[in-house]
Amino acid sequence: MAKLHCTISLPFRRKKNRTASGCGENSARSEPSGAAESSTLPVSSYERYTLSLREYVRLLFRALLITALFTFVFYRNLLFFLFLLPLAFLFPFTQRKALAAARQLLLAFREALSLLASSLSAGYSLENALRESLGELSVLYGNTSLIVREFSYLLRQIGMNIPPEQAVDDFAKRSGLDDIKTFARVLRIARKSGGDLAGILRRTSEVIGDRIQIKEEILTLTAARRFEQRVMNLVPLFMILYVDFSSPGFFRVMYETLLGRLVMTLCLATYLFALYLSQRISSISL
């Protein structure tokens, strides 16, 4: 009987182990899928950028260096440095928009437009064209790239019976980019009015793609000029430091008298205005 009992109990034990291992495999499979799903979530807003601790410390260190340099060149007063210190701590938050991934998204969107136009020309519907473009974009940029996450979210919205033009409007609003907003506007008008949707979107894709390409060419052509601008911005400061170190006491009257402090304040205001003006000249918008 003991032998019979042992023979009968063994299959049940194996089945239990097999079931437990199957549960472990299912849980192991479900865990990466949840991580992959979280990695494909869209960005809530490309105009708001959350600084990491490393980026904040790096920008804060730069702001403290600039504050110390301005204090030494124009005032040489510890109280003025302490007065500007709160502004140095706020400086990293003013650079969040510059660190945003909007430009990276725009460059990938140009490629997505060309793929979408090719799929529409091949006879695909808008939904199937988005799906085909998503497969190509996954190969080009990877599954975790911004454009792949956005197109995946577009297809999920369309799968929930949300109109494609409404889903693209949401994407354009979150991106804050004029080119994507233009595409969303044209898509909404084309869907409402009917007609040759493929031809309209193909022409719109070509125009927006050319516009993005022109922007990139302008940035490439003006890269040397923008570098020269940064160098010229530092020239007045180095001139003051050179004269002061080569002739000690030459600027002493500018730091110890009331009239000298007023003159240095005027020089600082003129220098800041020149920085702003050079930045406006070098920024070209289309």
C-alpha positions as CSV (number, residue, x, y, z in Angstrom):
1,M,0.0,0.0,0.0
2,A,2.8,2.3,0.8
3,K,4.3,1.6,-2.6
4,L,0.9,2.2,-4.3
5,H,0.5,5.4,-2.4
6,C,3.9,6.6,-3.5
7,T,3.1,5.8,-7.2
8,I,-0.2,7.8,-7.1
9,S,1.2,10.8,-5.2
10,L,4.1,11.4,-7.6
11,P,2.1,12.7,-10.6
12,F,0.3,15.1,-8.3
13,R,3.5,16.5,-7.0
14,R,4.9,16.9,-10.5
15,K,1.7,18.6,-11.6
16,K,1.9,21.0,-8.7
17,N,5.5,21.9,-9.5
18,R,4.6,22.2,-13.1
19,T,1.7,24.6,-12.2
20,A,3.9,26.6,-9.9
21,S,6.6,26.9,-12.6
22,G,3.9,27.9,-15.1
23,C,2.7,30.6,-12.7
24,G,6.3,31.8,-12.3
25,E,6.7,32.0,-16.1
26,N,3.4,33.9,-16.4
27,S,4.4,36.4,-13.8
28,A,7.8,36.7,-15.3
29,R,6.2,37.3,-18.7
30,S,3.7,39.8,-17.3
31,E,6.3,41.8,-15.5
32,P,8.3,42.8,-18.6
33,S,5.1,43.5,-20.5
34,G,4.0,46.0,-17.8
35,A,7.4,47.6,-17.9
36,A,7.2,47.8,-21.7
37,E,3.7,49.3,-21.4
38,S,5.0,52.0,-19.0
39,S,7.9,52.8,-21.3
40,T,5.5,53.5,-24.2
41,L,3.4,56.1,-22.3
42,P,3.4,59.5,-24.0
43,V,4.9,62.7,-22.6
44,S,2.3,64.8,-20.9
45,S,3.8,68.1,-22.2
46,Y,7.0,68.8,-24.2
47,E,7.0,72.4,-23.0
48,R,7.4,71.5,-19.3
49,Y,10.7,69.7,-18.6
50,T,11.5,68.1,-15.2
51,L,15.1,68.7,-14.3
52,S,17.0,65.8,-12.9
53,L,19.3,66.4,-9.9
54,R,22.4,66.1,-12.0
55,E,21.1,68.7,-14.5
56,Y,20.0,71.0,-11.7
57,V,23.4,70.9,-10.0
58,R,25.2,71.4,-13.3
59,L,23.1,74.5,-14.2
60,L,23.3,75.8,-10.6
61,F,27.1,75.6,-10.7
62,R,27.1,77.5,-14.0
63,A,24.8,80.2,-12.5
64,L,27.1,80.6,-9.4
65,L,30.1,81.0,-11.6
66,I,28.3,83.7,-13.7
67,T,27.1,85.5,-10.5
68,A,30.6,85.4,-9.0
69,L,32.1,86.7,-12.3
70,F,29.6,89.6,-12.6
71,T,30.1,90.5,-8.9
72,F,33.9,90.6,-9.3
73,V,33.9,92.5,-12.5
74,F,31.2,95.1,-11.8
75,Y,31.0,95.6,-8.0
76,R,33.5,93.5,-6.0
77,N,31.1,93.5,-3.1
78,L,30.0,90.4,-1.2
79,L,26.6,92.0,-0.5
80,F,25.9,92.2,-4.2
81,F,26.8,88.5,-4.6
82,L,24.4,87.6,-1.7
83,F,21.7,89.7,-3.4
84,L,22.0,87.8,-6.6
85,L,22.3,84.4,-5.0
86,P,18.5,83.6,-5.0
87,L,18.5,84.3,-8.7
88,A,21.2,81.8,-9.2
89,F,19.1,79.1,-7.5
90,L,16.2,80.0,-9.9
91,F,18.3,80.0,-13.0
92,P,18.2,76.2,-13.7
93,F,14.4,76.4,-13.9
94,T,14.6,79.0,-16.7
95,Q,16.6,76.6,-18.8
96,R,14.0,73.8,-18.7
97,K,12.5,74.7,-22.1
98,A,16.0,74.6,-23.7
99,L,16.5,71.1,-22.4
100,A,13.2,69.8,-23.7
101,A,13.1,67.1,-26.3
102,A,11.0,69.1,-28.7
103,R,13.7,69.3,-31.4
104,Q,14.4,65.6,-31.2
105,L,10.6,65.0,-31.6
106,L,10.4,67.4,-34.5
107,L,13.2,65.7,-36.5
108,A,11.6,62.3,-36.0
109,F,8.2,63.7,-36.9
110,R,9.6,64.7,-40.3
111,E,10.6,61.1,-41.0
112,A,7.2,60.0,-39.7
113,L,5.4,62.3,-42.1
114,S,7.3,60.9,-45.1
115,L,6.5,57.3,-44.0
116,L,2.8,58.2,-43.5
117,A,2.6,59.9,-46.9
118,S,4.1,56.8,-48.6
119,S,1.6,54.5,-46.9
120,L,-1.3,56.7,-47.9
121,S,-0.1,56.8,-51.5
122,A,0.1,53.0,-51.5
123,G,-3.7,52.9,-50.8
124,Y,-3.7,52.3,-47.0
125,S,-6.4,54.0,-44.9
126,L,-5.3,56.6,-42.3
127,E,-5.4,54.1,-39.4
128,N,-3.5,51.4,-41.3
129,A,-1.0,54.0,-42.6
130,L,-0.3,55.0,-38.9
131,R,0.2,51.3,-38.1
132,E,2.6,50.7,-41.0
133,S,4.5,53.9,-40.1
134,L,4.8,52.8,-36.5
135,G,6.5,49.6,-37.6
136,E,9.0,51.5,-39.7
137,L,9.7,54.0,-36.9
138,S,10.3,51.3,-34.4
139,V,13.0,49.9,-36.6
140,L,14.6,53.4,-37.2
141,Y,14.4,54.9,-33.7
142,G,13.6,52.0,-31.3
143,N,10.5,51.1,-29.3
144,T,11.3,53.6,-26.5
145,S,11.8,56.7,-28.7
146,L,9.5,59.7,-28.4
147,I,7.9,59.4,-31.8
148,V,7.2,55.6,-31.4
149,R,5.6,56.3,-28.0
150,E,3.4,59.0,-29.6
151,F,2.3,56.9,-32.6
152,S,1.6,53.9,-30.3
153,Y,-0.6,56.2,-28.2
154,L,-2.4,57.5,-31.3
155,L,-3.2,53.9,-32.3
156,R,-4.5,53.1,-28.8
157,Q,-6.7,56.2,-28.9
158,I,-8.0,55.2,-32.3
159,G,-8.6,51.7,-31.0
160,M,-10.9,53.2,-28.3
161,N,-13.0,54.8,-31.1
162,I,-11.5,58.3,-30.7
163,P,-11.4,60.1,-34.1
164,P,-7.9,60.2,-35.6
165,E,-8.0,64.0,-35.9
166,Q,-8.9,64.4,-32.2
167,A,-6.0,62.1,-31.3
168,V,-3.6,64.1,-33.5
169,D,-4.9,67.4,-32.0
170,D,-4.0,66.1,-28.5
171,F,-0.5,65.2,-29.7
172,A,-0.1,68.6,-31.3
173,K,-1.3,70.4,-28.1
174,R,1.2,68.5,-25.9
175,S,4.1,69.0,-28.3
176,G,3.7,72.7,-28.6
177,L,5.3,72.7,-32.0
178,D,3.9,74.8,-34.8
179,D,4.6,72.2,-37.5
180,I,2.7,69.4,-35.7
181,K,-0.2,71.9,-35.0
182,T,-0.3,72.7,-38.7
183,F,-0.5,69.0,-39.6
184,A,-3.3,68.4,-37.1
185,R,-5.2,71.4,-38.4
186,V,-4.9,70.2,-42.0
187,L,-5.9,66.6,-41.0
188,R,-9.0,67.9,-39.3
189,I,-10.1,70.0,-42.2
190,A,-9.4,67.1,-44.7
191,R,-11.4,64.6,-42.7
192,K,-14.4,66.9,-42.5
193,S,-14.4,68.1,-46.1
194,G,-13.5,64.8,-47.6
195,G,-11.8,64.6,-51.0
196,D,-8.4,63.2,-51.8
197,L,-7.2,62.7,-48.2
198,A,-4.0,60.9,-49.4
199,G,-3.1,63.7,-51.8
200,I,-3.8,66.5,-49.2
201,L,-1.8,64.8,-46.5
202,R,1.1,64.0,-48.9
203,R,1.3,67.6,-50.0
204,T,1.1,68.8,-46.4
205,S,3.8,66.3,-45.3
206,E,6.1,67.6,-48.1
207,V,5.6,71.2,-47.1
208,I,6.2,70.6,-43.4
209,G,9.1,68.3,-44.1
210,D,10.8,71.0,-46.3
211,R,10.2,73.6,-43.6
212,I,11.8,71.4,-40.9
213,Q,14.8,70.7,-43.3
214,I,15.2,74.5,-43.9
215,K,15.3,75.0,-40.1
216,E,18.0,72.4,-39.7
217,E,20.1,73.9,-42.6
218,I,19.8,77.3,-41.0
219,L,21.1,76.0,-37.7
220,T,24.0,74.3,-39.5
221,L,24.9,77.4,-41.5
222,T,24.8,79.7,-38.4
223,A,26.6,77.4,-36.0
224,A,29.9,79.2,-36.6
225,R,28.3,82.6,-36.1
226,R,26.6,81.5,-32.9
227,F,29.9,80.3,-31.6
228,E,31.5,83.7,-32.5
229,Q,28.6,85.4,-30.6
230,R,29.4,83.5,-27.5
231,V,33.1,84.4,-27.7
232,M,32.3,88.1,-28.3
233,N,29.9,88.1,-25.3
234,L,32.9,87.3,-23.1
235,V,35.3,89.8,-24.6
236,P,34.2,92.9,-22.5
237,L,34.6,90.9,-19.3
238,F,38.1,89.7,-20.2
239,M,39.1,93.2,-21.3
240,I,38.2,94.6,-17.8
241,L,40.0,91.8,-16.1
242,Y,43.1,92.2,-18.3
243,V,43.3,95.9,-17.6
244,D,42.7,95.4,-13.9
245,F,45.4,92.7,-13.5
246,S,47.9,94.5,-15.7
247,S,47.4,97.8,-13.9
248,P,46.3,97.1,-10.3
249,G,44.2,99.9,-8.8
250,F,43.2,101.3,-12.2
251,F,39.5,100.6,-11.5
252,R,39.6,101.3,-7.8
253,V,37.6,104.5,-8.1
254,M,34.8,102.6,-9.9
255,Y,34.3,100.3,-6.9
256,E,34.8,102.6,-4.0
257,T,32.8,105.8,-4.9
258,L,29.1,106.2,-5.4
259,L,29.5,107.7,-8.9
260,G,31.8,104.8,-9.9
261,R,29.2,102.3,-8.7
262,L,26.5,104.0,-10.7
263,V,28.7,104.0,-13.8
264,M,29.4,100.2,-13.3
265,T,25.7,99.6,-12.9
266,L,25.0,101.4,-16.2
267,C,27.7,99.3,-17.8
268,L,26.2,96.1,-16.5
269,A,22.7,97.1,-17.8
270,T,24.2,97.9,-21.2
271,Y,26.1,94.6,-21.3
272,L,22.9,92.6,-20.4
273,F,21.0,94.5,-23.1
274,A,23.7,93.6,-25.6
275,L,23.5,89.9,-24.6
276,Y,19.7,90.0,-25.1
277,L,20.1,91.7,-28.5
278,S,22.7,89.3,-29.7
279,Q,20.4,86.4,-28.7
280,R,17.5,87.8,-30.5
281,I,19.6,88.3,-33.7
282,S,20.9,84.8,-33.7
283,S,17.5,83.2,-33.1
284,I,15.8,82.7,-36.5
285,S,12.2,81.5,-36.5
286,L,10.3,80.3,-39.6
